Amino acid sequence: MENNMGTFYGIGVGPGDPELITMKAIRILQRVDVVFAAASTKNNHSLAVSIAKPHIPEATRRSPGRPGKKMRISYINLFQRAMMLPF
């Protein structure tokens, strides 16, 4: 039986200053296959993505999530959504 389990990393990008993202967050972003990030409920801008983008390889799939600061989905639900993506 094949084990298709992956690892879900929850990382923060700091207080909003791109220079304050941690080295550990950068290392994780550089090695994952998929990145989910919260997006604003008012527009398509994501401060988290703008901070992380320079550290995400081009081949990595990115998916801005909703609903941003007013998180209506649980982390478990987000993890389940991530596991449904084709690899």
C-alpha positions as CSV (number, residue, x, y, z in Angstrom):
1,M,0.0,0.0,0.0
2,E,1.4,3.4,-1.0
3,N,1.6,6.2,1.5
4,N,0.6,9.4,-0.1
5,M,0.9,11.4,3.1
6,G,2.8,14.7,2.9
7,T,3.8,17.3,5.4
8,F,1.8,20.5,6.1
9,Y,3.9,23.4,7.2
10,G,2.2,26.5,8.7
11,I,4.6,29.4,8.5
12,G,4.3,33.1,9.1
13,V,6.1,35.7,7.1
14,G,6.7,38.1,10.0
15,P,5.1,41.4,11.0
16,G,4.8,42.7,7.4
17,D,8.3,43.8,6.7
18,P,9.9,41.6,4.0
19,E,13.3,41.8,5.6
20,L,11.9,40.1,8.8
21,I,10.9,36.8,7.3
22,T,12.8,34.0,9.1
23,M,15.5,31.9,7.5
24,K,13.5,28.8,8.5
25,A,10.4,30.1,6.6
26,I,12.6,30.8,3.5
27,R,14.1,27.2,3.6
28,I,10.6,25.7,3.8
29,L,9.2,27.9,1.0
30,Q,12.2,26.8,-1.2
31,R,11.5,23.1,-0.8
32,V,7.7,22.6,-0.8
33,D,5.6,21.7,-3.9
34,V,2.5,23.8,-3.1
35,V,2.0,27.1,-1.3
36,F,-1.3,28.3,0.1
37,A,-1.5,31.9,1.3
38,A,-4.3,34.0,2.7
39,A,-5.6,36.7,0.4
40,S,-7.7,39.8,1.2
41,T,-11.5,39.5,1.1
42,K,-11.6,42.9,-0.6
43,N,-9.2,42.3,-3.6
44,N,-6.7,39.8,-4.9
45,H,-3.7,41.3,-3.1
46,S,-1.9,39.2,-0.5
47,L,0.7,40.8,1.7
48,A,1.9,37.3,2.7
49,V,2.4,36.3,-0.9
50,S,4.2,39.5,-1.7
51,I,6.6,38.9,1.1
52,A,7.1,35.2,0.4
53,K,7.2,35.4,-3.5
54,P,10.9,36.1,-3.8
55,H,11.6,32.9,-1.9
56,I,9.2,30.6,-3.8
57,P,10.7,28.8,-6.8
58,E,8.9,29.4,-10.1
59,A,7.9,25.7,-10.4
60,T,6.1,25.7,-7.1
61,R,2.3,25.9,-7.4
62,R,0.8,28.8,-5.5
63,S,-2.8,29.1,-4.4
64,P,-4.0,32.2,-2.7
65,G,-6.7,31.1,-0.2
66,R,-9.6,32.9,1.1
67,P,-10.9,34.5,3.3
68,G,-7.8,36.3,4.7
69,K,-7.9,37.8,8.2
70,K,-11.5,36.6,8.8
71,M,-10.5,32.9,8.5
72,R,-13.7,30.9,8.1
73,I,-12.1,27.7,7.2
74,S,-10.2,25.6,9.7
75,Y,-6.5,24.6,9.3
76,I,-7.7,21.0,9.1
77,N,-10.0,22.0,6.2
78,L,-7.1,23.8,4.5
79,F,-4.9,20.7,4.9
80,Q,-7.6,18.5,3.4
81,R,-7.9,20.9,0.4
82,A,-4.1,20.8,0.0
83,M,-4.1,17.0,0.0
84,M,-6.7,16.9,-2.8
85,L,-4.3,18.7,-5.2
86,P,-2.8,16.5,-7.9
87,F,0.9,16.0,-7.7
